[in-house]
Amino acid sequence: MSRAPVIAALEPVSKLRGLSQFGGVLAAKWARPLLRAVLKPVLVLASIAPMALIAADVTQDERHLQTLRERRLFDEAEKYCLDRLADVKLSDARRAELTIDLSRTWAEQALASPPEARPPLWHKARQTVEDFVASYPRHPRLLLVRVQGALAALAEGETASQDAQAAGQTKRPPPRAAAVLRGAIAELRTLDDDIAADLKRQARARRPDDDLQLSVEQLMSLQLHVRHQWARGLRDQALCYPPGSADRVNALTQATELLKTLAGQELNTPLAWSSRLDEIACWRLLEKYDAAERQLAELEQAGPPAEVLAKIRAERIQLVLARGHVDEALSEYDRAAERAWDQHEPNQAFENAYAAATIESQRHHDRAAADRYRTLAIALPDHPQAAEAHLLAVHSAAQQAQQQQPPKLDQYELLLREHVATWPKSPTASQAWWWLGRLKEHEHAWQEAARALCHVQSDHPQFAQAVEAAGRCYDAQLAEFRHAGNANRPLAQEAVRYLEQVVAPAGKKLESPNAATRAAVLAAARIELWAIPRGPARAEALLTGALQSDVDAPPQWRTAASSLLVATLAAQGRTTEAEARLAKIPIGTTADVAALVDLLAELAARAPADGKRKLAQLELAAIDDLLAKRDELDAARLQNAGRLRASALAELGRRPEAIAELESLAKQFPRDGQTQEALATLLASGGDTASLKAALAQWRDVATKSRPGSPRWFRAHYGLARAQLDLGHADQARVTLERIESSHPDLGTAEMKARWRQLLAECEQAAPHDRPPKQKK
């Protein structure tokens, strides 16, 4: 088993669903795991939700929306907000609250989604704020809505920065992350100025202009939080630049200046503790480790609450890692996990054990990482991130397997099966099924591969590829059955049911065509064409409908679908319609034409004798289109096209042209045994003396150039004996057959042995008197 195909089935760790949301990126190059214990995305830590700064109580609606978001029921939360915002009688206060909640819903959904699905969600999270600002420029709580927009932008920039660093992009700032962070920082700076201006107005006013207007105390609280997020934005911006660079130092210096004033507060609020921790993180990133160590010690002695103490310990481990003391950090995480277990804090134990496993992974200690991730996941299977940790165990097992030649993938496969059995409904299950399907396809376990791939859900990034691969595997398995004389219609029907379900899900409205539905249409049509009675008519209907409705389909797909449609028409004996359809196909590449030629050749090979001639004309037209681009064909494709053209010409009764085609090809490719054999076969089919003599010479040439004992070597000697017999030299034919059988009595295969015996019997019947007498004992 080669290394490349297995590696190709494994996406980078940073692309696994949900993993990129877990938090900060470590400074050391081998320590880029997204450790959830530290630097969680700003929207998680900062989602004091602007409204919470001015309201003492949480309303029932807010609790309901928070529950929906925590359960990742984002569609329900979105609908809830949009339905209420559509009410023209909605109060001003409630409209602002729901706008903030709607923006938070989309932002949190973006954080919970894979990177490729995030951009439209981030856009909606910002756009709903921008629409509110444009529609209600004098709303008394406009500042709160604007703060939410800035927080959403900051979360987007932070996440993009973390993704880039996890992918190793540290030499230059990630353009998207840097741009979004610049915009968020600018908005926070503007908000700080606007809040300061409002504070001045409030100080001069005798009473608020509006009951909904923010009080002085509320504005002051909001300003502190805005400055905190401004500082976090500067720190995130610093991470977009290489360590030690002037840009990184400048951004971190600005951040520490802001945090100094915030950190000077009494340590009795979450904001004060967070500000101190963020200031320590900035010192660490500035590589001023002694200053960071001093402040950490002071913070530990200040009697922090339990949740803050956990963050202090996580920051201390980050500091140890930044200094390059990896083994010490690993021991610290193990001790922290053990302490959490002893204190009956499974979530904290999970965080620390996960971080330790990730360090092992980043150090390429794949066996240790796989064991740690798996042990953790199995110990806490109901933890929200258990399935994701186990999937990382799978990934580490795959990396370990690649270090062996050939790769030993038994453990990798066992972990994949354990994953889908333990967490069948987790979002990660699709990833495991995808990898398992790819593995079994690589091993040519077609049926097992197809059934694994069918479990990949439609929301998975590789769904379209999984559908295409499932169709390919079903096709390959059915072909093997057909070759063995077993139609296996139940398997064909199983395949078609799955593919048709992709095209038109049962009980659901048919959505716009996409890559997955297009792949399903082609695969279903192929299987209908080859494996199901009256299937060509059903395949025709499927393809016709898809071509008519999918006007925006890529040209390559339309060509493939049209080619299949030509085959379905030809399979039904409607060759005139097939020729007309073939003439309309816009052939874009040689690959398109080659695929059509292969399709028609397969169809011709399966056609009954009375249908072969009509198909040959159709096949010849397609082959001539292909050979018109002979300069673009490689040697293998050129040889195959030439052989198929000769076969079609012979079927049409144009035997001299067919022989000339093969002779030209044989001269051009003298070592191509398949062409040489095809020429010998065609010459022998003439039956006249000249043709048989030419065939005799050709078979001798093929036999000489073939490896003794190979299938072609046996066929060449069989052809040689057949030509000798047909020329009237039965004794020579018998000698040829007996000589080969004496040295290779098995004759290669049972089928060849049966043909050999039959030909030998014909030789004996033709010239029994020539048989030498038996010697007396």
Protein Blocks (a to p, Z undefined) as FASTA:
>chain_A
ZZklmmmmpccfklpghklmnoccdfblklmcccfkgopafklmmmnojklmmcfbdcfk
lmmmmmmmmnopaklmmmmmmmmmmpmkbcfklmmmmmmmmmmmmmmmmmmpcfklmmmm
mmmmmmmmmmmmmmmmmbfklmmmmmmmmmmmmmmmmmmmmmmmmnopakbccfklmmmm
mmmmmmmmmmmmmmmmmmmmmmmpmbdfbfkbccfklmmmmmmmmmmmmmmmmmmmmmmp
cehiaklmmmmmmmmmmmmmmmmpccfbfklmmmmmmmmmmmmmnopaklmmmmmmmmmm
nopafklmmmmmmmmmmmmmmnopamlmmmmmmmmmmmmmmnopaklmmmmmmmmmmmmm
mnopaklmmmmmmmmmmmmmmbmklmmmmmmmmmmmmmmmmmpccddfklmmmmmmmmmm
mmmmbmklmmmmmmmmmmmmmnopmklmmmmmmmpcfkbfklmmmmmmmmmmmmmmmmmm
mmnopaolmlmmmmmmmmmmmmmgghiacddddfklmmmmmmmmmmmmmmgghklmmmmm
mmmmmmmmmmmbcfklmmmmmmmmmmmmmmnopamlmmmmmmmpccfbfklmmmmmmmmm
mmmmmpcfklmmmmmmmmmmmmmmmmmmmmmpcfklmmmmmmmmmmmmmmnopamlmmmm
mmmmmmmmmmlmklmmmmmmmmmmnopaklmmmmmmmmmmmmmmpcehiaklmmmmmmmm
mmmmmnopamlmmmmmmmmmmmmmnnopamlmmmmmmmmmmmmmmmmmlpccdddZZ
